Amino acid sequence: MAIYRNTRNFLLILSVITGLYACDPWFAFSPYEANLETGYHGTTEKHLGLINAGDAGDSKPFKIALVSDPHYHFSKLDDALLHINQQNDYDFAIVAGDLTENGLMQEYIFFYESMDRLNIPYLTVIGNHDYLSNGEKVYSQMYGPYNYTFVYNNVKFVMFDNNTIESEKSPDMEWLARELVNDHGYDHVIPFAHIPPYDTQMKDHVDAFHALMVENNIRVSVHGHKHDFSIEEAYGDGVRYATVSSPQKRTYSELIFTPGTIDIRKIEY
């Protein structure tokens, strides 16, 4: 396994170098490739099916594992997934964006193969790096919609694409406004988006984003991008913004849900 991990990382690095400096490299992962084999398609839909099969249909305590920004740290991601598997008490996992470094199709495949070792379902949001090259198209094939929601044990999860610079588009704030409304008596509604609202990528949308958190009584909003774990009330009004660290730092996080509380913790391994 160690040889395989090192080979994957070596080929990925070599692909970037040879792609830059050679005309006909042996290992060239083209930034234009975007036609995944069908076996990789529709991963979000498949994993939502597994998650829905375990849904109690009403309020029940549970916890999930959180990972973010694996980029090219595939061997360290593998270590995180091994540790998550050993806990044997997570219902599913969420990866908060930047699955890849350069949006290359082969990077997506490396990430997919790593995550396939996980013994629980997982879901993703798209990160800013995932838009590079033809990454937007690859993500759509491999995972599906950039914005989607699901309900588990009476908690609504709102998975939102708020990338702006690499995506060259504005977040769909109207969609977010509709989906954050708690009109079914959920215990919690919790948004996930790669970019924290106080990051420069959100400078044109931070007021609208934060206003939606306050209007809908959102208690925790989960993000990645910063590579470090943090929980802060950035605006001093009870809304906690959590960022999930990268496997690069040999940590991941867990979210613990009860009908009355959401707790988030850093896990070191």
Backbone hydrogen bonds, N-H to C=O, Kabsch-Sander energy under -0.5 kcal/mol:
donor,donor_aa,acceptor,acceptor_aa,energy
5,R,1,M,-2.7
6,N,2,A,-2.5
7,T,3,I,-2.5
8,R,4,Y,-2.6
9,N,5,R,-2.3
10,F,6,N,-2.6
11,L,7,T,-2.8
12,L,8,R,-2.2
13,I,9,N,-2.3
14,L,10,F,-2.9
15,S,11,L,-2.3
16,V,12,L,-1.6
17,I,13,I,-2.2
18,T,14,L,-3.2
19,G,15,S,-2.1
20,L,16,V,-1.3
21,Y,17,I,-2.0
22,A,18,T,-2.2
28,A,26,W,-0.7
29,F,27,F,-0.6
30,S,28,A,-1.0
33,E,30,S,-1.1
36,L,34,A,-0.9
40,Y,37,E,-2.1
41,H,38,T,-1.5
42,G,141,Q,-1.9
43,T,40,Y,-0.5
43,T,142,M,-2.9
44,T,143,Y,-0.7
46,K,42,G,-2.1
47,H,43,T,-2.6
48,L,44,T,-2.7
49,G,45,E,-1.7
50,L,46,K,-1.4
51,I,47,H,-2.5
52,N,48,L,-3.1
53,A,49,G,-1.4
54,G,50,L,-0.7
54,G,51,I,-1.1
55,D,52,N,-1.1
60,K,153,N,-0.7
62,F,257,F,-1.7
64,I,255,L,-2.1
65,A,92,F,-1.8
66,L,253,S,-3.1
67,V,94,I,-2.4
68,S,245,S,-0.8
69,D,97,G,-2.2
71,H,98,D,-2.1
73,H,70,P,-3.4
74,F,72,Y,-1.6
77,L,73,H,-2.3
78,D,74,F,-2.5
79,D,75,S,-1.5
80,A,76,K,-1.9
81,L,77,L,-2.6
82,L,78,D,-2.2
83,H,79,D,-2.1
84,I,80,A,-2.4
85,N,81,L,-2.7
86,Q,82,L,-1.9
87,Q,83,H,-1.0
87,Q,84,I,-0.8
88,N,84,I,-1.0
91,D,63,K,-2.6
93,A,121,P,-2.0
94,I,65,A,-2.2
95,V,123,L,-2.6
96,A,67,V,-2.8
96,A,94,I,-0.6
97,G,95,V,-0.7
108,Y,104,L,-2.0
109,I,105,M,-2.1
110,F,106,Q,-2.4
111,F,107,E,-2.8
112,Y,108,Y,-2.9
113,E,109,I,-2.6
114,S,110,F,-2.1
115,M,111,F,-2.8
116,D,112,Y,-1.7
117,R,114,S,-1.9
118,L,115,M,-1.7
123,L,93,A,-1.9
125,V,95,V,-1.7
131,Y,128,N,-1.2
132,L,129,H,-1.5
134,N,31,P,-0.7
135,G,132,L,-3.0
136,E,131,Y,-0.6
137,K,134,N,-0.7
138,V,134,N,-1.9
139,Y,135,G,-3.2
140,S,136,E,-1.9
141,Q,137,K,-2.0
142,M,138,V,-3.1
143,Y,139,Y,-3.3
144,G,139,Y,-1.4
148,Y,159,M,-2.0
150,F,157,F,-1.6
152,Y,155,V,-2.5
155,V,152,Y,-1.4
156,K,188,H,-2.5
157,F,150,F,-3.1
157,F,155,V,-0.5
158,V,190,I,-2.3
159,M,148,Y,-2.8
159,M,157,F,-0.6
160,F,158,V,-0.6
160,F,192,F,-3.1
162,N,160,F,-0.8
168,E,164,T,-1.4
169,K,164,T,-0.7
173,M,171,P,-1.8
176,L,172,D,-2.0
177,A,173,M,-2.5
178,R,174,E,-1.9
179,E,175,W,-2.2
180,L,176,L,-1.8
181,V,177,A,-0.5
181,V,178,R,-0.7
183,D,181,V,-1.3
187,D,154,N,-2.5
188,H,154,N,-0.8
190,I,156,K,-2.8
192,F,158,V,-2.9
193,A,222,V,-2.2
194,H,160,F,-0.5
199,D,196,P,-1.9
202,M,199,D,-1.8
203,K,200,T,-1.6
205,H,202,M,-2.1
206,V,202,M,-1.8
209,F,205,H,-2.7
210,H,206,V,-2.8
211,A,207,D,-2.2
212,L,208,A,-1.7
213,M,209,F,-1.5
214,V,210,H,-2.2
215,E,211,A,-2.9
216,N,212,L,-1.7
217,N,214,V,-1.5
218,I,213,M,-2.7
221,S,240,R,-2.4
222,V,191,P,-2.5
223,H,242,A,-2.4
224,G,194,H,-2.0
226,K,224,G,-1.5
230,S,243,T,-1.7
232,E,241,Y,-1.9
234,A,232,E,-1.3
236,G,233,E,-1.2
240,R,219,R,-2.6
240,R,238,G,-0.6
241,Y,232,E,-2.8
242,A,221,S,-2.7
242,A,240,R,-0.6
243,T,230,S,-2.4
244,V,223,H,-2.2
246,S,227,H,-1.4
249,K,246,S,-2.3
250,R,247,P,-2.3
251,T,246,S,-0.7
252,Y,267,I,-2.1
253,S,66,L,-2.4
254,E,265,R,-2.0
255,L,64,I,-2.3
256,I,263,D,-3.0
257,F,62,F,-3.2
257,F,255,L,-0.5
258,T,261,T,-2.3
263,D,256,I,-2.4
265,R,254,E,-2.2
267,I,252,Y,-3.4
268,E,266,K,-0.5
269,Y,250,R,-1.7
